[in-house]
């Protein structure tokens, strides 16, 4: 058997850390000597190192305690969840690092917006004459309709222009709602996985916004990835938020950032 000092030396944990794990019920001494001093079994060294490793990986005490109560497939499932959460955290940190490294005060105010959870967009068909923010009236009307139906809207309306026929714009107006809500009549559902967007607030008359965003994304090492939205902004009748889904590619080199 090992004294607490010997066990601390073997495991690499401090005596105070061992006492902490004992208080939390995670690692109990194998016994006590006649003088009341704690003693540990050599076989507990790996257990102590494992606990320390989980804490170093950022796993909360409560989650570790639950993990230790489980076995077999339940433990495997919990480990998989931790791995997925860690992957998401690492991706967020990489994205933040790449974004900050590429930022310059002279660049357009392109920002990142991260939908971290799966989302649901509901879309309604819309038609309007060509012009600045053509679907604003449709956005307002559909939002009021959803309010009457008690469908909570998470953000102001999104717009997609699909076609121009005889001076009429054909498109869709949409809203982000919580998953699990019943689909309103006449709406089309779009499930959106966790997505990172590059965003730029634009004037309604601006016609080069997308080009500016593409240049900025290239300089930072991001690549557009399909979903392209315009979000009409409350209290801003002449502005909208351009949103482009992106994914991270290889980090930009110093030369690319300087010349971007």
Order of alpha helices (4+ residues) and beta strands (2+ residues): beta-alpha-alpha-beta-beta-alpha-alpha-alpha-beta-beta-alpha-beta-beta-beta-beta-alpha-beta-beta-alpha
